[in-house]
Amino acid sequence: MAESKEDIVADNRPQSYIQGARLHLTTAALALYLFLTILEIPIVTIALISITEELGGLNKIY
């Protein structure tokens, strides 16, 4: 099936990027998300070690 010139539509609209307050809020939200994710990793690691010790999990391995 051949396409005619009418079927092909060129998208010549300029690209729009977020600017101003929206850009700053998005960047701040992403930075906060990454900070909280990095902060959570050591907390979960320490908590898992404590929980394993309380349940005697390592003694059951041997």
Backbone as JSON, one array per atom type, in Angstrom:
{
  "sequence": "MAESKEDIVADNRPQSYIQGARLHLTTAALALYLFLTILEIPIVTIALISITEELGGLNKIY",
  "N": [[0.85, -1.17, 0.0], [0.8, 2.02, -1.01], [1.8, 5.21, 0.2], [0.33, 8.38, 0.07], [1.15, 11.88, -0.46], [-0.55, 13.32, 1.13], [-1.07, 11.63, 3.2], [1.24, 11.55, 4.66], [2.36, 13.42, 7.24], [4.2, 16.13, 8.18], [5.88, 16.86, 11.15], [6.43, 19.78, 12.24], [6.5, 21.29, 14.5], [7.94, 23.23, 17.09], [10.05, 21.82, 19.63], [9.06, 21.61, 22.99], [10.28, 22.34, 26.16], [10.3, 21.74, 29.7], [10.26, 24.54, 31.83], [11.42, 27.1, 34.09], [9.69, 27.36, 37.18], [8.5, 24.84, 37.19], [10.52, 23.19, 36.16], [12.46, 23.5, 38.16], [11.09, 22.45, 40.4], [10.7, 19.81, 39.57], [13.36, 18.92, 39.34], [14.19, 19.24, 42.0], [12.47, 17.41, 43.25], [13.35, 14.98, 42.13], [15.98, 14.96, 43.11], [15.5, 14.82, 45.87], [14.21, 12.33, 45.97], [16.33, 10.61, 45.14], [18.14, 11.12, 47.24], [16.72, 10.17, 49.51], [16.48, 7.49, 48.8], [19.17, 6.65, 48.76], [19.75, 7.11, 51.42], [18.12, 5.25, 52.66], [19.17, 2.69, 52.17], [21.47, 1.92, 53.92], [20.07, 1.88, 56.35], [18.13, -0.13, 56.07], [19.85, -2.31, 55.72], [21.17, -2.48, 58.21], [18.95, -2.94, 59.83], [18.07, -5.43, 58.86], [20.19, -7.08, 59.63], [19.99, -6.91, 62.43], [17.41, -8.0, 62.83], [17.81, -10.59, 61.86], [19.67, -11.55, 63.73], [18.1, -11.49, 66.07], [16.18, -13.41, 65.49], [17.71, -15.63, 65.4], [18.77, -16.58, 63.04], [21.31, -17.02, 61.81], [22.41, -19.02, 63.36], [20.98, -21.24, 62.63], [21.95, -21.9, 60.18], [24.38, -23.26, 60.36]],
  "CA": [[0.0, 0.0, 0.0], [1.62, 3.23, -1.14], [1.29, 6.36, 0.93], [0.35, 9.61, -0.7], [1.7, 13.03, 0.26], [-1.53, 13.76, 2.11], [-1.01, 10.73, 4.35], [2.45, 11.84, 5.42], [2.26, 14.75, 7.85], [5.45, 16.51, 8.82], [5.71, 17.5, 12.46], [7.39, 20.89, 12.26], [6.32, 22.08, 15.71], [9.16, 23.28, 17.91], [9.98, 21.04, 20.86], [8.95, 22.45, 24.18], [10.88, 21.77, 27.35], [9.81, 22.38, 30.91], [11.09, 25.68, 32.2], [11.02, 27.87, 35.26], [9.37, 26.72, 38.45], [8.24, 23.42, 36.95], [11.83, 22.55, 36.03], [13.1, 23.49, 39.48], [10.37, 21.51, 41.26], [10.99, 18.45, 39.09], [14.74, 18.63, 39.72], [14.23, 19.08, 43.46], [11.79, 16.15, 43.59], [14.25, 13.88, 41.78], [17.1, 14.98, 44.05], [14.99, 14.3, 47.14], [13.99, 10.9, 45.77], [17.63, 9.94, 45.17], [18.7, 11.24, 48.58], [16.01, 9.25, 50.4], [16.83, 6.13, 48.4], [20.53, 6.39, 49.24], [19.68, 7.1, 52.88], [17.39, 4.07, 53.11], [19.94, 1.45, 52.0], [22.15, 1.47, 55.14], [19.1, 1.64, 57.41], [17.56, -1.46, 55.84], [20.9, -3.29, 55.94], [21.35, -2.63, 59.66], [17.73, -3.54, 60.37], [18.04, -6.85, 58.51], [21.16, -7.76, 60.48], [19.4, -7.0, 63.78], [16.29, -8.94, 62.79], [18.37, -11.94, 61.71], [20.26, -11.94, 65.02], [17.03, -11.74, 67.03], [15.5, -14.65, 65.14], [18.66, -16.74, 65.44], [18.88, -17.1, 61.69], [22.65, -17.49, 61.47], [22.65, -20.27, 64.09], [20.3, -22.33, 61.92], [22.69, -22.22, 58.96], [25.46, -24.21, 60.65]],
  "C": [[0.9, 1.24, 0.0], [0.96, 4.38, -0.4], [1.38, 7.6, 0.04], [0.91, 10.74, 0.15], [0.74, 13.52, 1.33], [-1.48, 12.89, 3.37], [0.19, 11.01, 5.24], [2.37, 13.27, 5.93], [3.58, 15.04, 8.56], [5.15, 17.23, 10.12], [6.78, 18.57, 12.6], [7.24, 21.77, 13.49], [7.63, 22.11, 16.49], [8.97, 22.45, 19.18], [9.88, 21.99, 22.04], [9.5, 21.68, 25.37], [10.28, 22.45, 28.57], [10.8, 23.46, 31.33], [10.59, 26.28, 33.5], [10.77, 27.03, 36.49], [9.12, 25.22, 38.29], [9.54, 22.64, 36.83], [12.51, 22.43, 37.38], [12.42, 22.51, 40.43], [10.64, 20.06, 40.86], [12.39, 18.03, 39.49], [14.85, 18.41, 41.21], [13.57, 17.77, 43.89], [12.67, 14.95, 43.27], [15.44, 13.81, 42.73], [16.68, 14.44, 45.41], [14.75, 12.8, 47.07], [15.31, 10.13, 45.84], [18.25, 9.99, 46.55], [18.04, 10.25, 49.54], [16.31, 7.79, 50.07], [18.21, 5.75, 48.91], [20.55, 6.32, 50.76], [19.04, 5.81, 53.4], [18.24, 2.8, 53.08], [20.68, 1.05, 53.27], [21.19, 1.18, 56.29], [18.5, 0.24, 57.27], [18.6, -2.54, 56.1], [21.1, -3.54, 57.43], [20.13, -3.31, 60.28], [17.68, -5.03, 60.06], [19.03, -7.65, 59.35], [20.59, -7.95, 61.88], [18.26, -8.01, 63.83], [16.79, -10.37, 62.69], [18.97, -12.43, 63.01], [19.18, -12.27, 66.04], [16.31, -13.06, 66.75], [16.42, -15.86, 65.18], [18.88, -17.37, 64.08], [20.25, -17.65, 61.33], [22.99, -18.78, 62.2], [22.02, -21.46, 63.37], [21.05, -22.75, 60.66], [23.7, -23.32, 59.23], [24.93, -25.49, 61.18]]
}
